[in-house]
Every structure is written in structure tokens, then in C-alpha cells.
Amino acid sequence: MIKYFDGTGLLPLELLFMSLRIDMVSDIVCPWCFIAKRRLGQALQSLQGPSVVRWHPMQLYPDIPAEGQDSDVFLREKFGTAPAIAAGMERLSNEGALLGIHFDFDRIRRVPNTLDAHRLLASAGPAQQEQLVESLFHGFFEQGLDIADRDVLLALADEAGINAPEAHTILDDERTLEAVVEEQQRLRQLGLSGVPKILLNRRVAISGARDTGALVRAFDYALFGLPNESDQAPVLH
């Protein structure tokens, strides 16, 4: 049996190339989900085997009207006083800057309903999803784009390789709406309503925007299991 040396011992070669399945439950208007995406990207750079990431919908604010909600009103209702809001934004800006994210909250005039964005994401392939979700996060948090606006969505979809006719079909098809609503209900029934939530090989659940080191350790749990049965279950909160 061929083995490789990882600095601590020898492992079978076939374990080195085990595939890691990553299911990310998130919402586009969640800044911590953007941070979690970038940290996940950093952690994946250490992975020597193949991986696939799938994005799953979880609207934090499904009751926001189709035309969106004024951001100042939204922030006051959800997060309270101006000092508390400012402190939260400063923390996010500092964390984001470490990952190359330039949050520009002043450019966000309206908080959108993200249902249509999730419909596009759910209909995309893995490579398209990766580009589209990055464009959606970047467009909303760094450019202040209205990601509920159809023209904006069509432009971002085109950048991800989803042409306009295909994107129109997705957004005009009631079945894509029903599929996203059903998927969100299923995830909530599984207790996965909080975001960001990362599932690894359907055996390790990670809540929140964990740091890169925690993610790398979780990859090991998901791929190789626990070192011994007496260890704590690999669910990170």
C-alpha cells in the first residue's frame, strides 16, 4: 500500500485524495456569510484532495418586500441604537479587511429581498455558483448594488456564465421559486436556520464564520474521522 508522510505519521495514499463535500447554508445579505466564504477559500488552499462546494438558501429576512427596505430603518429595527450599529460595522470592516473585503455600508441604501438571487444560485452548477455568489456578495456589500433588481441579477448572472435567456427562464419559472422555498423549509426542519452554516461530508457541522485554522481541523475530522472514539463530537459552535 502506497503511503505519504504528513509530518506526524504515514497515511494510505487513497486517504490523501478523498473528496470533501462542502454544503454552505447562507444568505447574501449576511456580512458574516461573506467573511465565512473568504475564510473557507483560504482553508481550502491547504486541502490536497478534491472538493466541491454547494450553496444552499436561507433567507434571514424573507418578509422584506420585493422592493426592499430602507437600510437605515432596517438597521434601527434589527440592531438598535446608532452606537451599536456603528460598532458592529466597524468590527465587520476590520474582519473583512483582513480577507480583502472592503465593506462599504454607506453605499447600501436598501436591504433587498434575496429570494430571486437564491433562485439563480440554486439553479447554477458548482463553478457558476462560486462566481455568482462572489459577485452577489461583492455587488451588495462593496458596491451597494440592489441585488433584488432583475437587471442587476441578469448582469451578475452573465458574469458567472449564465446567459440572459437562461437567467430569465430561471426567474420566470415558478418551479425555481417553489424549490428554494422548499429547500429553506427542509433546512429549517433540520435545525440549520442560522447562517453561516457549513456542513462537511454530511458529518461535521460548523456554525458561524470560523477562523481558517478551525476550518482546516474540521476538514480533517470530516475526511479521516476522530483520532479515537473518546474524542468530543466534531460539531463546532
Phi and psi in degrees as GROMACS dihedral restraints (atoms count N, CA, C in turn):
[ dihedral_restraints ]
;  ai    aj    ak    al  type     phi  dphi    fc
    3     4     5     6     1   -76.3    20    10
    4     5     6     7     1   137.4    20    10
    6     7     8     9     1  -131.9    20    10
    7     8     9    10     1   164.8    20    10
    9    10    11    12     1  -127.4    20    10
   10    11    12    13     1   157.5    20    10
   12    13    14    15     1  -103.9    20    10
   13    14    15    16     1   125.4    20    10
   15    16    17    18     1  -110.4    20    10
   16    17    18    19     1    13.2    20    10
   18    19    20    21     1    97.7    20    10
   19    20    21    22     1   -17.3    20    10
   21    22    23    24     1  -122.2    20    10
   22    23    24    25     1   -16.3    20    10
   24    25    26    27     1   167.7    20    10
   25    26    27    28     1  -177.4    20    10
   27    28    29    30     1  -101.2    20    10
   28    29    30    31     1   137.0    20    10
   30    31    32    33     1  -125.4    20    10
   31    32    33    34     1   149.1    20    10
   33    34    35    36     1   -58.3    20    10
   34    35    36    37     1   142.2    20    10
   36    37    38    39     1   -59.3    20    10
   37    38    39    40     1   -35.0    20    10
   39    40    41    42     1   -65.2    20    10
   40    41    42    43     1   -25.6    20    10
   42    43    44    45     1   -70.2    20    10
   43    44    45    46     1   -31.1    20    10
   45    46    47    48     1   -60.4    20    10
   46    47    48    49     1   -33.2    20    10
   48    49    50    51     1  -107.7    20    10
   49    50    51    52     1    22.0    20    10
   51    52    53    54     1   -65.2    20    10
   52    53    54    55     1   141.6    20    10
   54    55    56    57     1   -82.9    20    10
   55    56    57    58     1   140.9    20    10
   57    58    59    60     1  -108.7    20    10
   58    59    60    61     1   119.6    20    10
   60    61    62    63     1   -96.3    20    10
   61    62    63    64     1   127.5    20    10
   63    64    65    66     1  -120.5    20    10
   64    65    66    67     1   120.9    20    10
   66    67    68    69     1  -110.5    20    10
   67    68    69    70     1   116.5    20    10
   69    70    71    72     1  -105.4    20    10
   70    71    72    73     1   119.5    20    10
   72    73    74    75     1   -99.9    20    10
   73    74    75    76     1   121.0    20    10
   75    76    77    78     1  -157.2    20    10
   76    77    78    79     1   173.0    20    10
   78    79    80    81     1  -132.6    20    10
   79    80    81    82     1   144.7    20    10
   81    82    83    84     1   -67.7    20    10
   82    83    84    85     1   -26.3    20    10
   84    85    86    87     1   -90.0    20    10
   85    86    87    88     1     9.3    20    10
   87    88    89    90     1   -96.4    20    10
   88    89    90    91     1   109.8    20    10
   90    91    92    93     1   -63.2    20    10
   91    92    93    94     1   -31.6    20    10
   93    94    95    96     1   -68.8    20    10
   94    95    96    97     1   -25.4    20    10
   96    97    98    99     1   -68.6    20    10
   97    98    99   100     1   -37.1    20    10
   99   100   101   102     1   -63.5    20    10
  100   101   102   103     1   -45.0    20    10
  102   103   104   105     1   -62.5    20    10
  103   104   105   106     1   -42.7    20    10
  105   106   107   108     1   -61.7    20    10
  106   107   108   109     1   -37.4    20    10
  108   109   110   111     1   -62.7    20    10
  109   110   111   112     1   -45.6    20    10
  111   112   113   114     1   -66.6    20    10
  112   113   114   115     1   -40.4    20    10
  114   115   116   117     1   -66.0    20    10
  115   116   117   118     1   -38.6    20    10
  117   118   119   120     1   -60.9    20    10
  118   119   120   121     1   -42.5    20    10
  120   121   122   123     1   -59.5    20    10
  121   122   123   124     1   -41.1    20    10
  123   124   125   126     1   -63.4    20    10
  124   125   126   127     1   -44.9    20    10
  126   127   128   129     1   -64.4    20    10
  127   128   129   130     1   -36.4    20    10
  129   130   131   132     1   -66.5    20    10
  130   131   132   133     1   -20.5    20    10
  132   133   134   135     1   -64.8    20    10
  133   134   135   136     1   -22.1    20    10
  135   136   137   138     1   -88.2    20    10
  136   137   138   139     1    -9.4    20    10
  138   139   140   141     1   -79.5    20    10
  139   140   141   142     1   126.9    20    10
  141   142   143   144     1   -92.0    20    10
  142   143   144   145     1   -12.3    20    10
  144   145   146   147     1  -107.4    20    10
  145   146   147   148     1   179.7    20    10
  147   148   149   150     1   -73.2    20    10
  148   149   150   151     1   156.1    20    10
  150   151   152   153     1  -149.5    20    10
  151   152   153   154     1   157.2    20    10
  153   154   155   156     1  -138.5    20    10
  154   155   156   157     1   135.9    20    10
  156   157   158   159     1  -113.8    20    10
  157   158   159   160     1   128.3    20    10
  159   160   161   162     1  -119.3    20    10
  160   161   162   163     1   136.2    20    10
  162   163   164   165     1  -101.8    20    10
  163   164   165   166     1   134.3    20    10
  165   166   167   168     1  -121.2    20    10
  166   167   168   169     1   145.7    20    10
  168   169   170   171     1   -83.0    20    10
  169   170   171   172     1   139.2    20    10
  171   172   173   174     1  -152.4    20    10
  172   173   174   175     1    95.2    20    10
  174   175   176   177     1   -70.5    20    10
  175   176   177   178     1   121.4    20    10
  177   178   179   180     1   -71.7    20    10
  178   179   180   181     1   -32.6    20    10
  180   181   182   183     1  -131.7    20    10
  181   182   183   184     1    69.1    20    10
  183   184   185   186     1   -66.9    20    10
  184   185   186   187     1   -16.9    20    10
  186   187   188   189     1   -86.2    20    10
  187   188   189   190     1    -3.4    20    10
  189   190   191   192     1   -61.0    20    10
  190   191   192   193     1   132.0    20    10
  192   193   194   195     1   -63.1    20    10
  193   194   195   196     1   163.0    20    10
  195   196   197   198     1   -58.9    20    10
  196   197   198   199     1   -32.0    20    10
  198   199   200   201     1   -83.3    20    10
  199   200   201   202     1     0.8    20    10
  201   202   203   204     1    86.9    20    10
  202   203   204   205     1  -178.8    20    10
  204   205   206   207     1  -133.7    20    10
  205   206   207   208     1   141.3    20    10
  207   208   209   210     1   -52.7    20    10
  208   209   210   211     1   130.6    20    10
  210   211   212   213     1   -65.8    20    10
  211   212   213   214     1   -37.5    20    10
  213   214   215   216     1   -64.3    20    10
  214   215   216   217     1   -43.7    20    10
  216   217   218   219     1   -63.4    20    10
  217   218   219   220     1   -44.3    20    10
  219   220   221   222     1   -58.5    20    10
  220   221   222   223     1   -47.7    20    10
  222   223   224   225     1   -64.7    20    10
  223   224   225   226     1   -40.6    20    10
  225   226   227   228     1   -64.0    20    10
  226   227   228   229     1   -41.3    20    10
  228   229   230   231     1   -69.0    20    10
  229   230   231   232     1   -37.3    20    10
  231   232   233   234     1   -90.1    20    10
  232   233   234   235     1   -34.0    20    10
  234   235   236   237     1  -125.7    20    10
  235   236   237   238     1    -0.3    20    10
  237   238   239   240     1    88.2    20    10
  238   239   240   241     1  -132.1    20    10
  240   241   242   243     1   -73.1    20    10
  241   242   243   244     1   158.8    20    10
  243   244   245   246     1   -58.5    20    10
  244   245   246   247     1   -43.2    20    10
  246   247   248   249     1   -61.5    20    10
  247   248   249   250     1   -38.2    20    10
  249   250   251   252     1   -66.9    20    10
  250   251   252   253     1   -41.3    20    10
  252   253   254   255     1   -64.2    20    10
  253   254   255   256     1   -44.8    20    10
  255   256   257   258     1   -62.5    20    10
  256   257   258   259     1   -41.4    20    10
  258   259   260   261     1   -64.0    20    10
  259   260   261   262     1   -41.5    20    10
  261   262   263   264     1   -64.5    20    10
  262   263   264   265     1   -41.4    20    10
  264   265   266   267     1   -66.7    20    10
  265   266   267   268     1   -37.6    20    10
  267   268   269   270     1   -64.1    20    10
  268   269   270   271     1   -42.3    20    10
  270   271   272   273     1   -62.7    20    10
  271   272   273   274     1   -45.6    20    10
  273   274   275   276     1   -61.2    20    10
  274   275   276   277     1   -42.1    20    10
  276   277   278   279     1   -61.9    20    10
  277   278   279   280     1   -41.7    20    10
  279   280   281   282     1   -66.4    20    10
  280   281   282   283     1   -44.9    20    10
  282   283   284   285     1   -65.1    20    10
  283   284   285   286     1   -41.5    20    10
  285   286   287   288     1   -64.8    20    10
  286   287   288   289     1   -39.9    20    10
  288   289   290   291     1   -59.1    20    10
  289   290   291   292     1   -32.6    20    10
  291   292   293   294     1   -66.6    20    10
  292   293   294   295     1   -17.9    20    10
  294   295   296   297     1  -113.0    20    10
  295   296   297   298     1     9.4    20    10
  297   298   299   300     1    80.7    20    10
  298   299   300   301     1    15.4    20    10
  300   301   302   303     1   -96.7    20    10
  301   302   303   304     1   130.3    20    10
  303   304   305   306     1  -114.5    20    10
  304   305   306   307     1    81.9    20    10
  306   307   308   309     1   -59.6    20    10
  307   308   309   310     1   131.8    20    10
  309   310   311   312     1  -128.6    20    10
  310   311   312   313     1    77.2    20    10
  312   313   314   315     1   -65.6    20    10
  313   314   315   316     1   -24.3    20    10
  315   316   317   318     1   -66.0    20    10
  316   317   318   319     1   -23.9    20    10
  318   319   320   321     1   -83.2    20    10
  319   320   321   322     1   -11.7    20    10
  321   322   323   324     1   -86.6    20    10
  322   323   324   325     1   106.3    20    10
  324   325   326   327     1   -93.5    20    10
  325   326   327   328     1   -30.1    20    10
  327   328   329   330     1  -135.4    20    10
  328   329   330   331     1   142.9    20    10
  330   331   332   333     1   -93.0    20    10
  331   332   333   334     1   121.6    20    10
  333   334   335   336     1   -87.0    20    10
  334   335   336   337     1   159.7    20    10
  336   337   338   339     1   -80.4    20    10
  337   338   339   340     1   127.6    20    10
  339   340   341   342     1   -97.4    20    10
  340   341   342   343     1    11.3    20    10
  342   343   344   345     1   -58.5    20    10
  343   344   345   346     1   -47.6    20    10
  345   346   347   348     1   -66.3    20    10
  346   347   348   349     1   -36.1    20    10
  348   349   350   351     1   -61.4    20    10
  349   350   351   352     1   -41.0    20    10
  351   352   353   354     1   -67.9    20    10
  352   353   354   355     1   -32.5    20    10
  354   355   356   357     1   -63.5    20    10
  355   356   357   358     1   -42.3    20    10
  357   358   359   360     1   -64.8    20    10
  358   359   360   361     1   -45.3    20    10
  360   361   362   363     1   -61.2    20    10
  361   362   363   364     1   -43.5    20    10
  363   364   365   366     1   -66.3    20    10
  364   365   366   367     1   -24.8    20    10
  366   367   368   369     1   -91.3    20    10
  367   368   369   370     1    -5.4    20    10
  369   370   371   372     1   -91.9    20    10
  370   371   372   373     1   156.3    20    10
  372   373   374   375     1   -77.5    20    10
  373   374   375   376     1   170.4    20    10
  375   376   377   378     1   -54.8    20    10
  376   377   378   379     1   -46.0    20    10
  378   379   380   381     1   -66.9    20    10
  379   380   381   382     1   -41.3    20    10
  381   382   383   384     1   -65.6    20    10
  382   383   384   385     1   -40.3    20    10
  384   385   386   387     1   -58.3    20    10
  385   386   387   388     1   -46.0    20    10
  387   388   389   390     1   -58.6    20    10
  388   389   390   391     1   -46.7    20    10
  390   391   392   393     1   -69.9    20    10
  391   392   393   394     1   -41.1    20    10
  393   394   395   396     1   -68.5    20    10
  394   395   396   397     1   -43.1    20    10
  396   397   398   399     1   -66.9    20    10
  397   398   399   400     1   -36.4    20    10
  399   400   401   402     1   -64.5    20    10
  400   401   402   403     1   -42.8    20    10
  402   403   404   405     1   -66.0    20    10
  403   404   405   406     1   -37.5    20    10
  405   406   407   408     1   -66.1    20    10
  406   407   408   409     1   -47.8    20    10
  408   409   410   411     1   -60.3    20    10
  409   410   411   412     1   -48.8    20    10
  411   412   413   414     1   -61.7    20    10
  412   413   414   415     1   -44.5    20    10
  414   415   416   417     1   -62.8    20    10
  415   416   417   418     1   -42.3    20    10
  417   418   419   420     1   -75.6    20    10
  418   419   420   421     1   -53.9    20    10
  420   421   422   423     1   -82.9    20    10
  421   422   423   424     1   -26.6    20    10
  423   424   425   426     1  -106.7    20    10
  424   425   426   427     1   -21.8    20    10
  426   427   428   429     1  -116.4    20    10
  427   428   429   430     1   -11.0    20    10
  429   430   431   432     1    70.6    20    10
  430   431   432   433     1    25.3    20    10
  432   433   434   435     1   -71.8    20    10
  433   434   435   436     1   149.0    20    10
  435   436   437   438     1   -85.3    20    10
  436   437   438   439     1    96.8    20    10
  438   439   440   441     1   -81.7    20    10
  439   440   441   442     1    10.5    20    10
  441   442   443   444     1   -98.3    20    10
  442   443   444   445     1   -14.4    20    10
  444   445   446   447     1   -72.1    20    10
  445   446   447   448     1   129.7    20    10
  447   448   449   450     1   -62.8    20    10
  448   449   450   451     1   -40.6    20    10
  450   451   452   453     1   -62.7    20    10
  451   452   453   454     1   -39.0    20    10
  453   454   455   456     1   -63.9    20    10
  454   455   456   457     1   -45.8    20    10
  456   457   458   459     1   -62.3    20    10
  457   458   459   460     1   -40.3    20    10
  459   460   461   462     1   -64.5    20    10
  460   461   462   463     1   -39.9    20    10
  462   463   464   465     1   -66.1    20    10
  463   464   465   466     1   -43.4    20    10
  465   466   467   468     1   -68.0    20    10
  466   467   468   469     1   -38.0    20    10
  468   469   470   471     1   -63.3    20    10
  469   470   471   472     1   -40.4    20    10
  471   472   473   474     1   -61.2    20    10
  472   473   474   475     1   -40.0    20    10
  474   475   476   477     1   -61.2    20    10
  475   476   477   478     1   -30.2    20    10
  477   478   479   480     1   -89.1    20    10
  478   479   480   481     1     4.1    20    10
  480   481   482   483     1    91.6    20    10
  481   482   483   484     1    12.7    20    10
  483   484   485   486     1  -103.7    20    10
  484   485   486   487     1   107.3    20    10
  486   487   488   489     1   -70.7    20    10
  487   488   489   490     1   164.9    20    10
  489   490   491   492     1   -58.4    20    10
  490   491   492   493     1   -46.9    20    10
  492   493   494   495     1   -59.3    20    10
  493   494   495   496     1   -40.8    20    10
  495   496   497   498     1   -65.8    20    10
  496   497   498   499     1   -43.7    20    10
  498   499   500   501     1   -64.5    20    10
  499   500   501   502     1   -42.0    20    10
  501   502   503   504     1   -57.6    20    10
  502   503   504   505     1   -44.5    20    10
  504   505   506   507     1   -60.4    20    10
  505   506   507   508     1   -43.3    20    10
  507   508   509   510     1   -61.2    20    10
  508   509   510   511     1   -45.3    20    10
  510   511   512   513     1   -77.2    20    10
  511   512   513   514     1   -20.3    20    10
  513   514   515   516     1   -92.2    20    10
  514   515   516   517     1    -9.7    20    10
  516   517   518   519     1   -91.8    20    10
  517   518   519   520     1   117.3    20    10
  519   520   521   522     1   -62.3    20    10
  520   521   522   523     1   -23.6    20    10
  522   523   524   525     1   -66.9    20    10
  523   524   525   526     1   -32.3    20    10
  525   526   527   528     1   -70.3    20    10
  526   527   528   529     1   -34.1    20    10
  528   529   530   531     1   -65.5    20    10
  529   530   531   532     1   -47.6    20    10
  531   532   533   534     1   -61.5    20    10
  532   533   534   535     1   -37.8    20    10
  534   535   536   537     1   -64.8    20    10
  535   536   537   538     1   -41.5    20    10
  537   538   539   540     1   -68.3    20    10
  538   539   540   541     1   -42.7    20    10
  540   541   542   543     1   -61.3    20    10
  541   542   543   544     1   -44.6    20    10
  543   544   545   546     1   -65.3    20    10
  544   545   546   547     1   -39.3    20    10
  546   547   548   549     1   -64.1    20    10
  547   548   549   550     1   -41.4    20    10
  549   550   551   552     1   -63.9    20    10
  550   551   552   553     1   -41.4    20    10
  552   553   554   555     1   -62.6    20    10
  553   554   555   556     1   -42.0    20    10
  555   556   557   558     1   -62.4    20    10
  556   557   558   559     1   -43.3    20    10
  558   559   560   561     1   -66.7    20    10
  559   560   561   562     1   -38.9    20    10
  561   562   563   564     1   -63.7    20    10
  562   563   564   565     1   -39.4    20    10
  564   565   566   567     1   -64.2    20    10
  565   566   567   568     1   -26.8    20    10
  567   568   569   570     1   -85.2    20    10
  568   569   570   571     1    -0.1    20    10
  570   571   572   573     1    81.2    20    10
  571   572   573   574     1    23.8    20    10
  573   574   575   576     1  -108.6    20    10
  574   575   576   577     1    36.5    20    10
  576   577   578   579     1   -78.5    20    10
  577   578   579   580     1   -24.0    20    10
  579   580   581   582     1   -76.5    20    10
  580   581   582   583     1   144.7    20    10
  582   583   584   585     1  -132.4    20    10
  583   584   585   586     1   152.5    20    10
  585   586   587   588     1   -74.5    20    10
  586   587   588   589     1   149.3    20    10
  588   589   590   591     1  -132.5    20    10
  589   590   591   592     1   130.1    20    10
  591   592   593   594     1  -119.5    20    10
  592   593   594   595     1   128.5    20    10
  594   595   596   597     1  -112.0    20    10
  595   596   597   598     1   131.4    20    10
  597   598   599   600     1  -114.8    20    10
  598   599   600   601     1   117.6    20    10
  600   601   602   603     1    50.5    20    10
  601   602   603   604     1    27.7    20    10
  603   604   605   606     1    58.1    20    10
  604   605   606   607     1    24.0    20    10
  606   607   608   609     1  -131.4    20    10
  607   608   609   610     1   -18.8    20    10
  609   610   611   612     1  -125.5    20    10
  610   611   612   613     1   127.7    20    10
  612   613   614   615     1  -113.1    20    10
  613   614   615   616     1   132.7    20    10
  615   616   617   618     1  -121.9    20    10
  616   617   618   619     1   123.2    20    10
  618   619   620   621     1  -102.5    20    10
  619   620   621   622     1   134.2    20    10
  621   622   623   624     1    88.0    20    10
  622   623   624   625     1   174.7    20    10
  624   625   626   627     1   -87.5    20    10
  625   626   627   628     1    78.9    20    10
  627   628   629   630     1   -70.0    20    10
  628   629   630   631     1   156.0    20    10
  630   631   632   633     1   -73.9    20    10
  631   632   633   634     1   166.8    20    10
  633   634   635   636     1   -59.9    20    10
  634   635   636   637     1   -40.3    20    10
  636   637   638   639     1   -61.7    20    10
  637   638   639   640     1   -42.0    20    10
  639   640   641   642     1   -64.4    20    10
  640   641   642   643     1   -37.3    20    10
  642   643   644   645     1   -66.5    20    10
  643   644   645   646     1   -42.6    20    10
  645   646   647   648     1   -62.1    20    10
  646   647   648   649     1   -42.4    20    10
  648   649   650   651     1   -62.6    20    10
  649   650   651   652     1   -38.8    20    10
  651   652   653   654     1   -66.1    20    10
  652   653   654   655     1   -34.3    20    10
  654   655   656   657     1   -58.6    20    10
  655   656   657   658     1   -44.0    20    10
  657   658   659   660     1   -62.1    20    10
  658   659   660   661     1   -43.4    20    10
  660   661   662   663     1   -58.1    20    10
  661   662   663   664     1   -48.0    20    10
  663   664   665   666     1   -65.8    20    10
  664   665   666   667     1   -34.9    20    10
  666   667   668   669     1   -86.1    20    10
  667   668   669   670     1   -41.8    20    10
  669   670   671   672     1  -115.0    20    10
  670   671   672   673     1    -7.2    20    10
  672   673   674   675     1    82.3    20    10
  673   674   675   676     1   178.4    20    10
  675   676   677   678     1   -77.4    20    10
  676   677   678   679     1   148.1    20    10
  678   679   680   681     1   -57.7    20    10
  679   680   681   682     1   -36.6    20    10
  681   682   683   684     1  -154.5    20    10
  682   683   684   685     1   161.7    20    10
  684   685   686   687     1   -68.5    20    10
  685   686   687   688     1   -14.2    20    10
  687   688   689   690     1   -82.5    20    10
  688   689   690   691     1    -9.5    20    10
  690   691   692   693     1   -69.2    20    10
  691   692   693   694     1   157.5    20    10
  693   694   695   696     1   -67.9    20    10
  694   695   696   697     1   146.3    20    10
  696   697   698   699     1   -58.1    20    10
  697   698   699   700     1   138.6    20    10
  699   700   701   702     1   -81.9    20    10
  700   701   702   703     1    61.2    20    10
  702   703   704   705     1  -116.5    20    10
  703   704   705   706     1   117.4    20    10
  705   706   707   708     1   -98.4    20    10
  706   707   708   709     1   130.0    20    10
